[in-house]
């Protein structure tokens, strides 16, 4: 059985990262982000939200509950308006797709490592148990 070093694994992970960076999802994300950065209305709305968020922090710090409620309401209204802009919606969807892809990759790696450990120790894949007598039969209650 081949043994790999951490460096070799990291090198493969870097190759995988390059592959991911060249997917349709990432390409769409980059184009959507560029369009958002060029959109003056979106930039102004984001700046307004950030400014209101700073005000909200100050109102909260000084216990000004009524003012805080008004600012929070304005933030929610602006955020909803911002989210309804098609390019912003597409940008957020592309973020979700990329995140889902990364989660899928992480789960795939994790599950396959676990399955390889079970297989290599003569364990039972269906039960998710390794074949290690030490781990399964020692009475330590650690399985």
C-alpha positions as a printed Julia matrix, in Angstrom:
143×3 Matrix{Float64}:
   0.0    0.0     0.0
   1.39   3.4    -0.99
   2.01   5.98    1.66
   1.73   9.68    0.93
   3.26  12.63    2.72
   1.29  15.62    3.92
   3.13  17.67    1.31
   1.94  15.37   -1.5
  -1.64  15.58   -0.25
  -1.49  19.38    0.02
  -0.09  19.49   -3.51
  -3.1   17.5    -4.75
  -5.43  19.77   -2.77
  -3.88  22.77   -4.53
  -4.49  21.06   -7.89
  -8.11  20.46   -6.87
  -8.44  24.13   -5.84
  -7.22  25.19   -9.29
  -9.78  22.88  -10.9
 -12.57  24.33   -8.76
 -11.46  27.88   -9.63
 -11.96  26.97  -13.29
 -15.55  25.69  -12.95
 -18.59  27.27  -14.55
 -19.9   28.18  -11.06
 -16.78  30.17  -10.14
 -16.68  31.83  -13.56
 -20.29  32.97  -13.14
 -19.52  34.19   -9.59
 -16.61  36.33  -10.85
 -18.72  37.85  -13.63
 -21.61  38.59  -11.26
 -19.23  40.15   -8.72
 -17.74  42.37  -11.44
 -21.21  43.52  -12.49
 -22.11  44.31   -8.88
 -18.89  46.3    -8.43
 -19.75  48.34  -11.54
 -23.35  49.0   -10.46
 -23.57  52.42   -8.78
 -27.02  51.8    -7.28
 -25.85  48.58   -5.64
 -22.67  50.24   -4.33
 -24.7   53.09   -2.81
 -27.16  50.68   -1.18
 -24.33  48.62    0.31
 -22.69  51.8     1.65
 -26.02  52.89    3.18
 -26.5   49.5     4.84
 -22.97  49.61    6.29
 -23.55  53.13    7.62
 -26.87  52.12    9.2
 -25.22  49.05   10.74
 -22.65  51.32   12.42
 -25.48  53.5    13.74
 -27.26  50.4    15.03
 -24.15  49.33   16.95
 -23.93  52.79   18.56
 -27.64  52.85   19.44
 -27.36  49.39   20.94
 -24.26  50.4    22.93
 -26.02  53.44   24.37
 -29.31  51.59   25.0
 -31.36  53.67   22.56
 -33.92  50.97   21.8
 -36.42  53.07   19.79
 -33.71  54.48   17.53
 -32.25  50.97   17.18
 -35.64  49.57   16.07
 -35.99  52.3    13.42
 -32.47  51.73   12.08
 -32.93  47.94   12.07
 -36.16  48.42   10.13
 -34.37  50.63    7.57
 -31.59  48.04    7.26
 -34.11  45.24    6.64
 -35.92  47.36    4.04
 -32.7   48.25    2.2
 -31.45  44.66    2.39
 -34.7   43.36    0.9
 -34.5   45.96   -1.87
 -30.87  45.04   -2.53
 -31.64  41.31   -2.57
 -34.4   41.86   -5.13
 -31.96  43.27   -7.7
 -31.46  40.42  -10.22
 -27.65  40.58  -10.35
 -27.45  40.52   -6.53
 -29.79  37.55   -6.42
 -27.7   35.75   -9.06
 -24.51  36.59   -7.15
 -25.92  35.13   -3.92
 -27.11  32.03   -5.78
 -23.64  31.55   -7.26
 -22.11  31.85   -3.76
 -24.49  29.13   -2.58
 -23.61  26.87   -5.53
 -19.87  27.24   -4.87
 -20.39  26.61   -1.16
 -22.45  23.5    -1.97
 -19.67  22.26   -4.28
 -17.07  22.77   -1.53
 -19.29  20.96    1.0
 -19.76  18.08   -1.44
 -15.99  17.81   -1.92
 -15.35  17.9     1.84
 -17.99  15.21    2.51
 -16.73  13.05   -0.35
 -13.16  13.18    0.98
 -14.26  12.53    4.56
 -16.52   9.61    3.64
 -13.92   8.03    1.4
 -11.18   8.31    4.03
 -13.49   6.63    6.55
 -14.42   3.89    4.05
 -10.75   3.28    3.16
  -9.89   2.89    6.86
 -12.76   0.43    7.31
 -11.77  -1.55    4.19
  -8.06  -1.61    5.03
  -8.77  -2.98    8.51
 -11.19  -5.63    7.22
 -14.14  -3.87    8.8
 -17.82  -3.71    7.93
 -18.81  -0.8     5.65
 -22.51  -1.29    6.34
 -22.01  -1.03   10.1
 -19.33   1.63    9.75
 -16.98  -0.38   11.96
 -13.28  -1.0    11.47
 -11.89  -4.5    11.66
  -9.57  -3.54   14.48
 -10.12  -5.91   17.38
  -8.53  -3.37   19.7
 -11.07  -0.67   18.83
 -14.13  -2.96   18.68
 -13.54  -5.59   21.37
 -11.43  -3.96   24.05
 -14.36  -3.17   26.29
 -13.26   0.47   26.46
 -16.65   1.67   25.16
 -14.92   3.83   22.55
 -16.59   2.58   19.35
